[in-house]
Amino acid sequence: MGANIPPELQDLPISKRPPKTWSQTLNALLFIIVFDFANLMINAFQFVIVLPIRLIPVSSARNLYDEGIRYSKGAFGILLVLMSQWFAPTKLVVSFEIEGQGRFTNEEIEKLVEKDASGRVLALHLPQKAVMIANHQIYADWWYAWCLTYFMGTHKDVYIVLKDSLKWVPIVGWGMQFYNFIFLARSWASDRLHLSKSLAWLGRRAEQRDTPLTLILYPEGTLMEFILTLPQPDMVHSLLPRSTGLHYSLRSLAPKIPSLQLIDITMSYPGIPAFSYGQDHYTLRSIFCDRVPPPAVHMHIRRFDVAKEVPIGDLSGSNAESLPNGSASSKGHTVEIDIPENERVNFDSWLQDLWREKDKRMSKFLDTGSLVDEGQVRLEIPLELKHRREILDAFCFFVPAQMGWISTKLR
């Protein structure tokens, strides 16, 4: 769907690309119509089909409601893959750490990759209950991370931390509230207890119901902070991460999910030179409206057992059955007990070392076009749906539209 765009455009910064063609304008119009209509169907499904179930005064109704919300969230994850397939074709190039921290054995890699008879990757059996972190180059990072969870089978159970104002964006914001995304006001004094309580509740529910959970976090912070802040002297391609939010998140989830894993992804995009700002080359608009996507999205994956391999501190006093408590400050904010200083410093140092390794790998990518050495496993996974019937899932089978049409006939 849409017209093919010369690949040389991908090597030019957006500001230096030629004027938009009519085919690009048509592609943009079709993308906006299809994406907005699909989101409308998903949100209407939540309001018209799922929300009334929650009002039924029986205990089983809550479980049915939660499954309906999971389905709608999965529909959105499928929609992201479909939009890439139709309007901005690209592929994930996935590799795995085999030597340093967070490494996989060759036997583990063989087991986690599922292919069909033709060699097409069908699934990546990565941890089902995990916090996923990555370096943050462009706004589309979250899009492609969610697409990865489609192949992990956790796209129905993705959680993201967002700024509070986004919850009121029509349709999309309403949907994110149904998804149980966590909205913060960006005041840590008032946000940290809310973050801990929300994650503890999500973790306890996922463990009790044995459902997946993938929390996606970007420790480097926002892209605006990237612009305003210079990297540390020993960092070339990224900022040293801020550890506080990730530390609290892991400490909130770990007591509820003993098997919790940390998935660390190094993401790189072809065409972004060293010392450049990624948004100058790839924006959501240029990728999906102008149809100039990255030719590939490179992802190098490391995995850590949080309880055994991540220095989050002493949690022996935590009660897996309770939620974090706080007390009211003089200003009326809810506050939480601080993490001991030595534990905070240890975790921060560990995370910074992780990011320095990530930065070296990104340098390797600029030199060689690959995040790993020649001969190591690199999976090329086209961003395409595994089954055509999933197209209907992306629109929730048009159920709200069908109900609207039926209601007009009954008048």
Secondary structure as the mmCIF struct_conf table of DSSP 4:
data_model
#
loop_
_struct_conf.conf_type_id
_struct_conf.id
_struct_conf.beg_label_comp_id
_struct_conf.beg_label_asym_id
_struct_conf.beg_label_seq_id
_struct_conf.end_label_comp_id
_struct_conf.end_label_asym_id
_struct_conf.end_label_seq_id
HELX_RH_3T_P HELX_RH_3T_P1 PRO A 7 ASP A 11
BEND BEND1 LEU A 12 LEU A 12
HELX_RH_3T_P HELX_RH_3T_P2 ILE A 14 LYS A 16
BEND BEND2 ARG A 17 ARG A 17
HELX_LH_PP_P HELX_LH_PP_P1 PRO A 18 THR A 21
HELX_RH_AL_P HELX_RH_AL_P1 TRP A 22 PHE A 45
HELX_RH_PI_P HELX_RH_PI_P1 GLN A 46 VAL A 50
HELX_RH_AL_P HELX_RH_AL_P2 LEU A 51 ARG A 54
TURN_TY1_P TURN_TY1_P1 LEU A 55 LEU A 55
BEND BEND3 ILE A 56 VAL A 58
HELX_RH_AL_P HELX_RH_AL_P3 SER A 59 PHE A 87
BEND BEND4 ALA A 88 ALA A 88
STRN STRN1 LYS A 91 PHE A 96
BEND BEND5 GLU A 99 GLY A 100
TURN_TY1_P TURN_TY1_P2 GLN A 101 GLY A 102
HELX_RH_AL_P HELX_RH_AL_P4 ASN A 106 LEU A 112
STRN STRN2 VAL A 113 LYS A 115
TURN_TY1_P TURN_TY1_P3 ALA A 117 SER A 118
BEND BEND6 GLY A 119 GLY A 119
STRN STRN3 VAL A 121 LEU A 124
BEND BEND7 GLN A 128 GLN A 128
STRN STRN4 LYS A 129 ALA A 134
BEND BEND8 ILE A 138 ILE A 138
TURN_TY1_P TURN_TY1_P4 TYR A 139 ALA A 140
HELX_RH_AL_P HELX_RH_AL_P5 ASP A 141 MET A 152
TURN_TY1_P TURN_TY1_P5 GLY A 153 GLY A 153
HELX_RH_3T_P HELX_RH_3T_P3 HIS A 155 ASP A 157
STRN STRN5 VAL A 158 LYS A 163
HELX_RH_3T_P HELX_RH_3T_P4 ASP A 164 TRP A 168
BEND BEND9 VAL A 169 VAL A 169
TURN_TY1_P TURN_TY1_P6 PRO A 170 ILE A 171
HELX_RH_AL_P HELX_RH_AL_P6 VAL A 172 PHE A 178
TURN_TY1_P TURN_TY1_P7 TYR A 179 ASN A 180
STRN STRN6 ILE A 182 LEU A 184
BEND BEND10 ARG A 186 ARG A 186
HELX_RH_AL_P HELX_RH_AL_P7 TRP A 188 ARG A 209
TURN_TY1_P TURN_TY1_P8 ASP A 210 ASP A 210
STRN STRN7 LEU A 213 LEU A 217
TURN_TY1_P TURN_TY1_P9 PRO A 219 GLU A 220
HELX_RH_AL_P HELX_RH_AL_P8 LEU A 223 LEU A 228
BEND BEND11 THR A 229 THR A 229
HELX_LH_PP_P HELX_LH_PP_P2 LEU A 230 GLN A 232
TURN_TY1_P TURN_TY1_P10 PRO A 233 ASP A 234
BEND BEND12 VAL A 236 SER A 238
HELX_LH_PP_P HELX_LH_PP_P3 LEU A 239 ARG A 242
HELX_RH_AL_P HELX_RH_AL_P9 THR A 244 LEU A 253
TURN_TY1_P TURN_TY1_P11 ALA A 254 LYS A 256
TURN_TY1_P TURN_TY1_P12 PRO A 258 SER A 259
STRN STRN8 GLN A 261 SER A 268
TURN_TY1_P TURN_TY1_P13 PRO A 270 GLY A 271
TURN_TY1_P TURN_TY1_P14 ALA A 274 PHE A 275
HELX_RH_3T_P HELX_RH_3T_P5 GLY A 278 ASP A 280
TURN_TY1_P TURN_TY1_P15 HIS A 281 HIS A 281
HELX_RH_AL_P HELX_RH_AL_P10 LEU A 284 LEU A 284
HELX_RH_PI_P HELX_RH_PI_P2 ARG A 285 CYS A 289
BEND BEND13 ASP A 290 ASP A 290
BEND BEND14 PRO A 295 PRO A 295
STRN STRN9 VAL A 297 ASP A 305
HELX_RH_AL_P HELX_RH_AL_P11 VAL A 306 GLU A 309
BEND BEND15 VAL A 310 VAL A 310
TURN_TY1_P TURN_TY1_P16 SER A 316 GLY A 317
TURN_TY1_P TURN_TY1_P17 ALA A 320 GLU A 321
BEND BEND16 SER A 322 SER A 322
STRN STRN10 SER A 327 ALA A 328
TURN_TY1_P TURN_TY1_P18 SER A 330 LYS A 331
BEND BEND17 GLY A 332 GLY A 332
STRN STRN11 THR A 334 VAL A 335
HELX_LH_PP_P HELX_LH_PP_P4 ILE A 337 PRO A 340
HELX_RH_AL_P HELX_RH_AL_P12 GLU A 341 THR A 368
BEND BEND18 GLY A 369 GLY A 369
BEND BEND19 LEU A 371 VAL A 372
TURN_TY1_P TURN_TY1_P19 GLU A 374 GLY A 375
BEND BEND20 GLN A 376 GLN A 376
STRN STRN12 ARG A 378 PRO A 382
BEND BEND21 LEU A 383 LEU A 383
BEND BEND22 LYS A 386 LYS A 386
TURN_TY1_P TURN_TY1_P20 ARG A 388 ARG A 389
HELX_RH_AL_P HELX_RH_AL_P13 GLU A 390 ALA A 394
TURN_TY1_P TURN_TY1_P21 PHE A 395 PHE A 395
HELX_RH_3T_P HELX_RH_3T_P6 CYS A 396 PHE A 398
HELX_RH_AL_P HELX_RH_AL_P14 VAL A 399 LEU A 410
#
